[in-house]
Amino acid sequence: MPAAIYSLDVPVPGTLRDNGDQLVHALPSGKTGGTRQHGEKSHALALHGVSLSFGGVNALVDVDLSVEPGEIRAIIGPNGAGKSSLINVISGVYRSSHGHVHIGSSSFRHVPTERLASLGVARTFQNLALFKGLSVIDNVVAGRAYTVRSSFVGQIFGLGRARREEADARERAACILEFLHLDQVSHRLVGTLPYGLQKRVELARALVAEPKILLLDEPMAGMTAAEKNDMADFIRSARDQYETTVILIEHDIGVVMQLSDRIAVLDYGRKIADGSPDEIRADQRVIDAYLGVIEENEDGEGI
């Protein structure tokens, strides 16, 4: 694939400004720690008092959430509970009405989407967002766009730096494809693959960016039971091997209970429970709002 494709969605370099809706505090590039009080706990990600409304309808109401480094953190709840809205606030798609999002040592009133990759955040979507006419490996290589530093002319003509960047991107993509058992289909067009494998390709494209935080929006939607088990294993292995913190929305409550370290439950935009799988399973508020209804759903997909 020509290196020029990397120019798509490349983060804009420069220092973020406190313009009233973006950065509150950020460290200079390359710094990993902030000034903290003795004993203060460092979260991979935290939300403080996040609210969101659309035309007077509250999608999120004063949500607090903390995610520890290396944790698999699930967000569950009925349809319309605010799960996707929460992920969209974290990734900067939606601008919260109140509150702050803390990513590592940086705090935002509105997360800048163009800086997500440089902040160490990658995400997948509920609906596939792949280039169906490109090969598997070219789709995954596109996930390295944020690393491009060569000029546009250099990318067009394949000059030295551009060649090195593309070679590095393809090498990293090949490693991820092998990790996810996709190396045998790396040169097939994505559109020719079964749906379950396409979902895995999207995970590969997110992982190739080497994220510190991985946001997964229904990564197992539409999969068979066997495909879900495989995906759960890959997510757990990615956390362990790449030391990636995972935040996921998933309707299959069985998978959530087996995969997650901690679970937050939303209902009508409010967080009603937060704890370990065992704590959530026994919480009467969760049973009344969500789990009790799932038991009546024969396909096991939740609501």
Protein Blocks (a to p, Z undefined) as FASTA:
>chain_A
ZZklmmgopacedddddehjacfbdcdehiabdcddehiacdfbdcehiacdeehiafbg
hiacdddehiacddeddehilpmmmmmmmnomaccfbdcddehjbccfbdcfklmmmnop
acddfbdcbdfkbcfklmmmmmmmmmpmbdfklmmnopaklmmmmmmmmmmmmmmmmmno
pmmmmmgcfklpcfklmmmmmmmmmmmnopabdcdehklgoiafklmmmmmmmmmmmmmm
nopacddddfblmlmmmmpmbdcddeehiafbdcdfklmmmmmklmmmmmmmmmmmmnln
oZZ
